[in-house]
Amino acid sequence: SHCMFWNQTGPGSPQDADNWFTPGRFAALLAVLTCAAYPEVITGWGTFFHRDFAVFGYPLAYYHRESFWRGEIPLWNPLNDCGLPFLAQWNTLALYPLSLIYLLLPLSWSLGLFCLAHFFGAGMGMYFLAHRWTDNRFAAAAAGLVFSFNALMLNSLMWPNNIAALGWLPWVVLAAERAWREGGRWLLLAVLAGAMQMLAGAPEVILLTWALLATLLVGQMALAARGRWRMAGRFLLTGLWVGGLAAAQLLPFLDLLVHSQRDKAFVGSMWSMPAWGWANFLVPLYRNYLTPLGSYAQPDQYWIASYYLGVGVVALALLAVGLVRRRLVWLLGALTALCLILALGPHGLVYSALRKVLPGLGFMRYPIKFVILPTVLVPLLAATYLARCAALRPVDWSRERRRIAGLGIALLVLIGLLIWSAFQFPLPGASAGVAAQSGVIRAGFLIAILGGIVALRQVRRRPLENLARLAVLLLLWLDALTAGPRPNPSAPRWVYDPDLAREALRLDPPPRVGESRTMLNADAENSLPIIPMTNAANQVLYTRLSLYGNANLLDHIPKVVGMYSIFLRESGEVFATLWDSAQPPSGLADFLAVSHINKPGKATEWDYRPTHLPWVTAGQQPIFADAAGTLLALAAPGFDPRRTVFLPPAARALVTVSNASPAKVSVQQFSPHKVRLEVDAPEAALVVIAQSFYHNWRARVDDQPVGLLRANHAFQALQIPAGRHQVTLVYEDRLFYYGALASLLSAAIWGALWLRGRKQ
C-alpha cells in the first residue's frame, strides 16, 4: 500500500461514515460552497477587480483575446514599455489550452469563471491526493476543502496565471508520484498535468511544485528496498517530457530572461513575512491595517493580503506532526517549517545565509511566496491526523482526546497572548481591537472544530454520522472564509467595457500605435497604488482613466511603461532616467513620442505636449557613446532627438553616415509584428524608431536584409542608402518556432503512446 495508514474497515467503524464522502458528493459540496462564496461572479452580475486583476490580469487577457480574434500569435506588445515581448512573459497564458474559456466567451464574465474553475479544480486535485495518502474519504474532503478555501488561494483569484498553476499543483504531485512508482499510463498523465501547469505560467509556483516532488522522490528512494534508480529515471523522463511539451513557451521565456532586468545581479528580499508573521496563522488580523476598500493587509508585505489556513487546520497539522509516527509526515512537517522560516526573508537567519550559498534564490523575488508550499502541506498533514482518528481503536481514544484537548488549550493560551500583545505593543495603523475580535472568533472556531472532531467518535447513527462530518467540513470552510472581509470582492462588469477611458478622456489628438504615447509622471506612478477608494466601480474607473498599469490595453492607448514582472534591461534603465526628477527630461520625452502626460497631482487629467516626435524619425547625426555616457546624455537638457541619435561604439564599423540629413519618412503600417515605412533621403541616412530594441526584430530595405542597430541605448535604428526606399521590420521569434516544433513532436509521441495504451 502507498497509503500512510491501514484503517479500520469493519462494521460500525468511523471509516464507514467517512466513505460517504465520495468524489461525486465532494465535488457537489465544493461546487455549492464555491457558488455561495462568489455567486455574482458565476452568474455574471459582477466580476473580480481587486488589485492586480484590474490592472494586470484582465488587460493581459484582453490583449490576448484581441490577438486571438485577429488570427495572431501575441508575440509582441507595442502598447507598453515602448514595446516588449508578450508571449515570452510566460504569465500571459498565451499558450495555455484552457485560456480558450475566456478567448471564446465574453471576457468580463468568463475570466472570473476561468479563475473559479481552477479554484474548484484545486480542491478536487487535493481531494484525490489526500485520499491516496490517507485512504480516508472524509480526511480527503477536509484537505480538498481547506486547500481551496484558504486565504492564499482566495486572494490568488486576482492572478489568473497563479490560480491556474495552483489549481494544477495537487494533480501534478498525485500523477508524478504514481508515475515514478508505477510508470505506464500514470507517466503520461503526469506529463500532461505537468505541462498544463508549466503553460499556466507562474514560475515560483511551478518551481516549488517540482521542489516538493524532488523532496518526496528522495524520501521514497531512501526507503525503497529496490527500484530506486527506476524511480529516478521515470522522474527525470517526466520532467524532460514536460519541458518538451512546453518548449514553445519555455524557449522564448528563457531568451527574454537572458535579456531582462533579472540578470545575475538581480536579487529579491522585499515583501517578506513580518518577524511576527507566524502569528497570523492563529489570529489572521493580528497587526494588520485596514485598506480603503475594506480589506486588511500586513505592513510592508503587499504580495498577498493573508495566508490564513484556518486555526482548526493548523491544530490538526500540529497533532499529525507530533503524534503520527511516519517518516513521510516528519518530512512534510520539516519542509513546512523550512518554508515558513524562508518566508521571513531577512527577518530570519536562514534566508540570508542560503542566498549566499544559492544566489539563484533571489529568483523568488518576494520571500513571502515560500508560504505557497505550506498551503499545500498543512491540509495534507491535517488529513493525515483525521485518518489517524478514524483508525484508532476505542481503547486508545480516551488518551487521544486528552492530547487534542491539551493542544487546544495551548493554542487558546497563545491566542490570548497575541491579543494581549496587540494592546501592549500596538503597531501604528493596526487596531488592537480588531486583532482582539479576530482572536476571540478564531478561538471559538478552534473549540468548535476540535470539539466536533472529538464528537464524531460518539455519533453512531448513520444519518447523524454524515451530518456531523458535514458540519465539521462547514466549520473548516467558515473558519477560512470569515477570517476577514471576503478576499477579492467584485465590481460590475461594465467597468471593463473596451475604449471606455478613451471615450471619457477624449485626448486630442488621440495617441495611436506608431504615432504617440501617454505617460504618467513619477508622482502618479508611485501614488496610484495607494490612492484611497471605497467604491469598487470608482476604483476601476480611476485606474482606467489614469491608464495605470496595463489598463491602457483596454483602450488601445500606447503608454511608455506598463506592469510586467520581466522587462528588457536597457529599456528599464532608460525609464529609470525618465523618472529621476519631478519633470521628465523634455528631449527624452520628445523622443519617446510622449504626447500626453498627466497634470501634477491629477492622475486622470492630461496635458498635451506639442513638441513630441512621432515613433519613427530619420536624418539624425550619429554620436557614438557607451551605455553610461548615453544615459547621461539622454537625461541632459541639451539632448535634441531631432538632430542626434546615440549609437554604441560597436556600431561605428557598420555606419557610414556622419552628419544629419534632410530625410523624410512616412509610416505605411505599424502593427504588433510588422512595420512598413517609406523613406526618401537625398543621401545615406539613419532611420530611428522609438520602439524597444530586441534581437527578434529583423529589418529589410527594399527586400534586402540590413542590420538593426541599438539606438539611444534601448531603441531601434537602421541605415538606408540615398534615394526612396521601402523599409520593413518584422518580428521573428525563431526560438518560439523551434519550441513549437519540439512541443508538437512531444505531443505526437504522447498521443501515440496514449492510443497504444488504450488499445492494450
Beta strands, then each sheet from edge to edge (+ up, - down):
strand 1: 47-48
strand 2: 76-77
strand 3: 84-85
strand 4: 289-290
strand 5: 296-297
strand 6: 490-491
strand 7: 517-519
strand 8: 594-599
strand 9: 602-608
strand 10: 616-618
strand 11: 621-624
strand 12: 644-647
strand 13: 664-671
strand 14: 674-681
strand 15: 685-692
strand 16: 697-701
strand 17: 704-706
strand 18: 709-711
strand 19: 715-720
strand 20: 723-731
sheet 1: 1+ 6-
sheet 2: 2+ 3-
sheet 3: 4+ 5-
sheet 4: 7+ 8+ 9-
sheet 5: 10+ 15- 19+ 18-
sheet 6: 11+ 12+
sheet 7: 13+ 14- 20+ 16- 17+
end
